[in-house]
């Protein structure tokens, strides 16, 4: 990448730009700096400048603004060649044609069949299978604890990570034997420690995997989302193979990563707030409230890349210039004191007002799997604490490390003692 904007990690640009740390060493501090920088802040992502939105009200406004589009060709840095496919985050933006990369009528066409597969009725139909997956993984968690010399188990590896992959794999028609491979590849794709050439190779391998799946389902359709996408004829025009692959690739990534973060962050929040946990276990406060407060307070997505201005957009005293990129920093939005009150930095499931957040986005591109993620967490969390009411963290909270991922709020591991 040829880019004149590069700033050494840790150095603060003289114009007040917030440099987003690829190693995610101080997420709370970074969130506070973004909020202090204003509703619309200048940021730097691995040498590339952009705007980011840090306030709830402004995010709601800009996420429905038709002057901000997903089309990478509207990005001046891309058109000029200042950013190329050598930029490590390009796969988050230029990931093939899918409902995540287009707007308007094309977006509606690509999204329609996926939305139909995740209706409330469909989610209730698959609930028993999610419950069965959950019970099987809780059994595995207990077995791992018994085999461990000190009883410590990584909650992420044994429970929070495989559950959403099983669910999204079931929906897509991906055989369970392929799940470990997909988890490894997506983890490497998101990680900032993965060499860029390896990341590009991973994308090619995923394309090949999904192309083979599409060919198989084209020849022998089944009752899964992959077959539904292949057979979709929304607007009288079937989806192309590229569009089916793009939707699958993005849905599997979003469908499991978000739910991993939701489950882990919720457990961590409750274990570090034992008084609130007790009120949940005593039945005073619903699990749905826990989930919504966790989504607000510790969003599964930290920074969502990226929309591009098709014309100058005035925002208060500043202007998003035509061709500039705009990120939404959902974690900062979740801590917005104007929306959530002066105690927005506190995890509090007893908040007196309804917990309104936008952890899953807003507007046409709102996450199509939001309801599914809530269902999974709504099953996984109470089942975990019902089986292990004495569950506690096995390390001090400050020792839990974040993965080096600039877009997802995920832990490296979460060692716990699953006690009855």
LOKE-636681 format. One line per 10 residues: their letters; for each residue x, y, z of C-alpha. Coordinates in steps of 0.05 Angstrom, whole numbers. Layout:
// LOKE-636681
A	X,Y,Z ~ ...
//
This chain:
// LOKE-636681
XXXXXXXXXX	0,0,0 ~ 24,69,-18 ~ -5,116,33 ~ 21,184,57 ~ -19,183,121 ~ 18,130,161 ~ 29,146,235 ~ 71,102,279 ~ 29,62,329 ~ 23,99,394
XXXXXXXXXX	39,168,365 ~ -17,219,367 ~ -24,259,303 ~ -20,333,313 ~ -91,344,286 ~ -123,303,342 ~ -135,241,301 ~ -146,179,344 ~ -102,122,320 ~ -141,57,327
XXXXXXXXXX	-96,5,360 ~ -93,-59,319 ~ -71,-98,381 ~ -131,-75,422 ~ -89,-65,485 ~ -134,-12,518 ~ -205,-16,490 ~ -236,24,546 ~ -184,80,539 ~ -193,81,463
XXXXXXXXXX	-269,85,471 ~ -261,144,519 ~ -214,180,471 ~ -262,171,413 ~ -319,200,453 ~ -276,258,476 ~ -258,273,403 ~ -331,291,388 ~ -392,262,354 ~ -354,257,288
XXXXXXXXXX	-280,242,301 ~ -219,234,256 ~ -187,165,262 ~ -131,127,230 ~ -137,54,212 ~ -69,23,196 ~ -45,87,162 ~ -111,103,128 ~ -152,164,150 ~ -227,163,160
XXXXXXXXXX	-283,193,200 ~ -318,155,255 ~ -385,166,288 ~ -386,162,365 ~ -456,186,384 ~ -522,149,382 ~ -563,205,351 ~ -513,220,295 ~ -504,146,280 ~ -579,137,271
XXXXXXXXXX	-579,197,224 ~ -519,177,181 ~ -537,103,176 ~ -599,121,136 ~ -566,177,96 ~ -568,157,22 ~ -506,199,9 ~ -465,147,47 ~ -457,83,7 ~ -422,15,12
XXXXXXXXXX	-394,18,-58 ~ -318,19,-51 ~ -312,54,-118 ~ -339,117,-84 ~ -277,118,-39 ~ -227,170,-64 ~ -168,135,-32 ~ -186,71,-70 ~ -199,106,-136 ~ -133,144,-131
XXXXXXXXXX	-93,81,-114 ~ -71,108,-46 ~ -106,46,-16 ~ -98,-20,-52 ~ -111,-93,-37 ~ -46,-92,1 ~ -82,-55,58 ~ -94,-108,113 ~ -166,-86,125 ~ -188,-87,52
XXXXXXXXXX	-222,-154,61 ~ -271,-122,109 ~ -294,-75,53 ~ -280,-107,-14 ~ -303,-178,0 ~ -342,-194,-63 ~ -413,-177,-83 ~ -462,-189,-27 ~ -518,-155,12 ~ -462,-125,55
XXXXXXXXXX	-429,-88,-2 ~ -486,-58,-43 ~ -543,-9,-30 ~ -614,7,-52 ~ -653,-42,-95 ~ -594,-88,-105 ~ -584,-92,-29 ~ -658,-109,-20 ~ -654,-163,-74 ~ -593,-196,-42
XXXXXXXXXX	-619,-191,29 ~ -691,-214,17 ~ -680,-290,18 ~ -634,-287,78 ~ -685,-247,117 ~ -739,-298,99 ~ -696,-353,128 ~ -690,-318,195 ~ -762,-299,209 ~ -788,-306,281
XXXXXXXXXX	-827,-368,260 ~ -765,-400,230 ~ -724,-383,293 ~ -776,-417,336 ~ -773,-478,292 ~ -698,-485,301 ~ -699,-468,376 ~ -700,-542,397 ~ -638,-556,356 ~ -602,-497,387
XXXXXXXXXX	-622,-522,456 ~ -595,-591,439 ~ -529,-562,414 ~ -525,-522,479 ~ -535,-583,523 ~ -483,-623,485 ~ -432,-567,494 ~ -448,-561,568 ~ -434,-635,575 ~ -368,-623,539
XXXXXXXXXX	-352,-565,585 ~ -363,-610,646 ~ -319,-664,615 ~ -263,-615,600 ~ -266,-591,673 ~ -261,-662,699 ~ -201,-677,655 ~ -166,-612,673 ~ -116,-617,730 ~ -142,-552,762
XXXXXXXXXX	-213,-554,735 ~ -201,-493,690 ~ -234,-492,622 ~ -232,-440,566 ~ -305,-420,561 ~ -293,-391,492 ~ -261,-451,460 ~ -308,-503,490 ~ -375,-466,492 ~ -382,-395,465
XXXXXXXXXX	-345,-407,400 ~ -372,-475,376 ~ -445,-459,392 ~ -457,-403,341 ~ -415,-440,289 ~ -459,-501,297 ~ -521,-459,289 ~ -499,-419,229 ~ -469,-483,198 ~ -536,-517,207
XXXXXXXXXX	-572,-459,173 ~ -522,-457,115 ~ -519,-532,107 ~ -445,-536,124 ~ -425,-604,151 ~ -402,-603,224 ~ -336,-634,204 ~ -319,-569,168 ~ -332,-524,229 ~ -262,-527,259
XXXXXXXXXX	-232,-509,191 ~ -279,-450,184 ~ -265,-425,255 ~ -190,-427,242 ~ -195,-391,176 ~ -241,-336,201 ~ -199,-326,263 ~ -137,-318,220 ~ -174,-273,171 ~ -195,-224,226
XXXXXXXXXX	-129,-225,265 ~ -80,-168,255 ~ -24,-218,268 ~ -38,-256,204 ~ 10,-236,148 ~ -28,-201,93 ~ -9,-250,38 ~ -35,-306,82 ~ -100,-267,94 ~ -111,-259,19
XXXXXXXXXX	-98,-334,10 ~ -149,-348,64 ~ -201,-307,26 ~ -186,-347,-36 ~ -193,-413,2 ~ -259,-391,31 ~ -284,-372,-38 ~ -264,-441,-62 ~ -299,-475,-3 ~ -364,-437,-13
XXXXXXXXXX	-361,-447,-89 ~ -357,-522,-78 ~ -416,-518,-29 ~ -457,-478,-80 ~ -442,-528,-135 ~ -463,-585,-90 ~ -529,-551,-70 ~ -543,-531,-142 ~ -539,-604,-161 ~ -575,-630,-99
XXXXXXXXXX	-616,-576,-63 ~ -636,-586,9 ~ -674,-548,62 ~ -620,-498,80 ~ -603,-425,67 ~ -551,-442,14 ~ -603,-477,-28 ~ -653,-421,-15 ~ -604,-369,-40 ~ -589,-409,-102
XXXXXXXXXX	-662,-418,-118 ~ -682,-346,-100 ~ -712,-306,-156 ~ -727,-240,-120 ~ -744,-186,-169 ~ -746,-237,-225 ~ -670,-243,-226 ~ -635,-302,-192 ~ -573,-290,-151 ~ -508,-302,-187
XXXXXXXXXX	-458,-352,-160 ~ -414,-294,-137 ~ -473,-264,-100 ~ -491,-329,-65 ~ -419,-340,-45 ~ -412,-268,-21 ~ -474,-274,22 ~ -453,-341,51 ~ -382,-318,67 ~ -406,-255,101
XXXXXXXXXX	-464,-288,138 ~ -420,-342,168 ~ -369,-290,190 ~ -421,-243,220 ~ -466,-299,245 ~ -416,-331,291 ~ -368,-275,309 ~ -422,-229,337 ~ -453,-283,380 ~ -386,-306,408
XXXXXXXXXX	-375,-235,433 ~ -445,-228,460 ~ -441,-293,501 ~ -371,-280,528 ~ -382,-207,544 ~ -447,-222,579 ~ -415,-275,623 ~ -356,-231,639 ~ -401,-173,657 ~ -442,-216,704
XXXXXXXXXX	-382,-248,738 ~ -352,-179,751 ~ -419,-154,778 ~ -439,-210,827 ~ -496,-170,859 ~ -529,-163,791 ~ -516,-236,775 ~ -551,-256,839 ~ -613,-217,820 ~ -615,-251,752
XXXXXXXXXX	-607,-321,783 ~ -661,-304,834 ~ -708,-288,777 ~ -715,-214,793 ~ -687,-191,726 ~ -698,-225,659 ~ -642,-253,616 ~ -667,-211,559 ~ -649,-149,600 ~ -579,-177,612
XXXXXXXXXX	-570,-188,537 ~ -592,-118,518 ~ -548,-84,570 ~ -488,-126,550 ~ -500,-108,477 ~ -501,-34,496 ~ -443,-34,545 ~ -394,-81,511 ~ -415,-86,438 ~ -393,-147,398
XXXXXXXXXX	-372,-100,342 ~ -324,-44,358 ~ -314,-9,291 ~ -356,-24,229 ~ -320,-11,164 ~ -339,29,120 ~ -386,75,82 ~ -366,127,31 ~ -393,197,18 ~ -420,208,-52
XXXXXXXXXX	-423,284,-40 ~ -402,333,14 ~ -442,320,78 ~ -443,377,130 ~ -444,352,202 ~ -446,409,251 ~ -383,450,241 ~ -347,398,198 ~ -358,368,130 ~ -350,296,108
XXXXXXXXXX	-320,309,40 ~ -342,272,-22 ~ -302,208,-28 ~ -283,202,46 ~ -295,139,87 ~ -339,136,148 ~ -335,84,204 ~ -386,73,260 ~ -352,60,327 ~ -408,20,359
XXXXXXXXXX	-374,12,426 ~ -367,88,433 ~ -439,95,411 ~ -460,46,465 ~ -425,89,518 ~ -457,154,494 ~ -477,193,556 ~ -526,236,516 ~ -566,173,501 ~ -553,129,561
XXXXXXXXXX	-542,179,617 ~ -481,200,658 ~ -469,128,681 ~ -463,101,610 ~ -395,71,627 ~ -428,27,680 ~ -458,-42,668 ~ -526,-37,700 ~ -584,-85,686 ~ -628,-44,733
XXXXXXXXXX	-630,17,689 ~ -697,52,699 ~ -709,66,625 ~ -712,17,567 ~ -643,-1,542 ~ -641,27,471 ~ -577,15,432 ~ -555,0,362 ~ -505,-56,372 ~ -532,-91,310
XXXXXXXXXX	-534,-27,268 ~ -592,14,242 ~ -626,27,176 ~ -625,-16,113 ~ -560,-52,132 ~ -581,-71,203 ~ -553,-140,218 ~ -599,-193,188 ~ -577,-242,242 ~ -593,-198,302
XXXXXXXXXX	-654,-239,323 ~ -616,-304,315 ~ -559,-278,358 ~ -608,-258,413 ~ -641,-326,410 ~ -575,-362,417 ~ -552,-319,475 ~ -622,-326,507 ~ -612,-401,507 ~ -537,-405,521
XXXXXXXXXX	-533,-358,581 ~ -588,-385,627 ~ -568,-456,609 ~ -496,-443,628 ~ -512,-414,696 ~ -566,-466,710 ~ -515,-521,700 ~ -458,-484,734 ~ -489,-434,784 ~ -421,-426,818
XXXXXXXXXX	-385,-409,753 ~ -328,-360,764 ~ -269,-332,726 ~ -204,-370,735 ~ -160,-308,727 ~ -165,-236,749 ~ -206,-194,701 ~ -147,-151,680 ~ -111,-212,654 ~ -164,-226,601
XXXXXXXXXX	-136,-204,534 ~ -172,-181,472 ~ -157,-212,405 ~ -118,-166,358 ~ -179,-152,316 ~ -198,-81,297 ~ -271,-93,283 ~ -294,-147,332 ~ -295,-144,408 ~ -269,-213,423
XXXXXXXXXX	-226,-246,476 ~ -165,-290,464 ~ -192,-338,517 ~ -237,-337,578 ~ -211,-386,631 ~ -266,-405,679 ~ -281,-454,735 ~ -348,-486,719 ~ -372,-500,790 ~ -439,-528,809
//
